[in-house]
C-alpha cells in the first residue's frame, strides 16, 4: 500500500480530476483512488470530469452537493491530526 494512503485512509477526501489534464496526469488521481479502495476506505469520493483538463475549479465550485459534503465531515480520532 502507498504510504500516503496509510496516512489518510480514514480522512474524508473528495478527489477531483479532469480526464484531459495535461499538467498532472489523471493516472495520479486514479492511483490514489485505487489505493483507497485497496485500503478499504469508505471516506472518499472521486469525481472525474471527462471533457476537462487541468482547470476544473469552475466545475467543482458549481457542484451544489460540495458544501453540504464539506460541512458533514468530522475529524476521526487517533489519526495524529
C-alpha positions in Angstrom: 0.0 0.0 0.0 1.2 3.5 -0.7 2.4 5.3 2.4 0.2 8.3 1.7 -2.8 6.1 1.7 -2.0 4.6 5.1 -1.8 8.1 6.5 -5.1 9.3 5.0 -7.2 6.2 4.7 -9.6 7.4 7.4 -9.6 11.0 6.4 -12.6 12.3 4.4 -11.3 13.0 0.9 -13.0 14.1 -2.3 -10.7 13.7 -5.3 -11.4 15.7 -8.4 -9.6 15.5 -11.7 -10.0 16.4 -15.3 -9.5 13.4 -17.6 -7.8 15.6 -20.2 -5.4 17.2 -17.7 -2.1 17.8 -19.5 -0.3 19.2 -16.4 -1.0 16.4 -13.8 -1.9 13.1 -15.4 -5.2 11.7 -14.4 -3.5 8.4 -13.7 -2.2 10.0 -10.4 -5.7 10.6 -9.1 -6.8 7.1 -10.3 -3.8 5.5 -8.4 -4.8 7.3 -5.2 -8.4 6.2 -5.5 -7.2 2.6 -6.3 -5.1 2.7 -3.1 -8.0 4.0 -1.0 -10.1 1.1 -2.4 -7.4 -1.4 -1.5 -7.2 0.1 2.0 -11.0 -0.5 2.2 -11.5 3.2 2.9 -15.1 4.4 3.0 -14.4 8.0 3.5 -13.6 9.1 -0.1 -15.3 10.2 -3.2 -13.9 10.5 -6.7 -15.2 12.8 -9.5 -13.5 12.7 -12.8 -14.6 15.3 -15.4 -14.3 13.5 -18.8 -14.0 16.6 -21.0 -12.0 18.9 -18.8 -8.3 19.5 -18.5 -6.3 20.9 -15.6 -8.7 23.9 -14.9 -11.5 22.1 -13.0 -12.1 24.6 -10.3 -15.2 26.1 -12.0 -16.9 22.7 -12.4 -16.1 21.8 -8.8 -17.3 25.1 -7.4 -20.6 24.7 -9.2 -21.4 21.4 -7.5 -24.3 22.1 -5.1 -23.5 19.0 -3.0 -19.9 20.0 -2.3 -20.6 22.5 0.5 -23.0 20.0 2.2 -20.4 17.3 2.0 -17.7 19.5 3.4 -19.8 20.6 6.4 -20.8 17.0 7.2 -17.2 15.9 7.7 -15.6 15.4 11.1 -12.2 14.6 12.4 -11.5 11.0 13.2 -9.8 10.2 16.5 -6.3 8.7 16.6 -5.2 10.0 13.1 -2.5 12.2 14.5 -4.1 15.4 13.2 
